Amino acid sequence: MALDAQQVECLLKMIQDTRDLELSCPECAAQLDCYAQRILDGEPIDGLLQMVEQHLNACAGCNDEFHLILETIRAIGESSEA
């Protein structure tokens, strides 16, 4: 299976964006609720949560889970306001 030019470019970008210290998927998942709440509150993303953000940019599975958590928090907030 050969990669097309877009896939090669994406792969090279992911390699370029790697860091010496990165979170695993379980480590990222443990921080997703806190990260989502910070996003919703408009608070700064710093420290460990910057590593979560980097992981989400590279991992589609964790990114999908993050968006589900974000939607859930929003729905809970809307239902409590009603």
N, C-alpha and C positions, 0 to 999 in steps of 0.2 A: 504494500500500500504506500503510494507516494503522497507526500504532502504538497498542497498547492502553495502558491506564493503567500497568500494571506495567512495560512496556518503556520508557515515558517516564520513569518514576521511576528505573529502572536507568540510563538514559542520563544523566539529570541528576546522579545520584550519581557516575557516572564523570567527568563534566565537573567537578564540585565537587572531586573527589579528584586532579585533575591537578596536577602540580608544575612548577616552572620548569625543572627538570632531570630528565629521565627517561631510562631505558635503552631502547634499541631491542631488538627480539627477538634479533638476533645477539649484542648485548652481554650480554643477560640469559642466553642459552644458554651463553655462555662461562664463566659463574659458577655454573651450576646444580649441578655436582658438589660444589663447595665449600659452597654453601648447603645442599644435602641432607645433607652430612656434619655440618655444624654442627647441623642440626635433630636428626639421629640421636644426636649426642653431647650434646645438651642445652646446647650452648654459646650464648652471646649472639649475636644477629644485630645487627651494627653496621656502620657505614660503607657501603661499596658494597653489601654484602649487604642492607641495609635498602631500597636502591633495587631490588634483585632481588625482594624480598618485595612491594614496591609494584607492580612490573610483573606479578608472578604473580597478584596480586589483580585485575588489570584485563585480563589476556590469557589466554584459555582455552587457546590452543594451547601457549603456554609452560608453563602450569600442568599440562597433560596430560603434557608432556615431563618436567617436574620429578617428577611422580608415578611415571613409568616409571623414572627414574633412582633415586629413593628406593627403589622396590621391588627394583631390581637390586642396589643396595648392601646392602639387607637380606638378599637371597637369597645373595649372596656371603658375607656374614658368617655366615649360618646354615650354609652348606656348609663353611666353614673351621673351624667349631666342631665339626662331626661327626667 
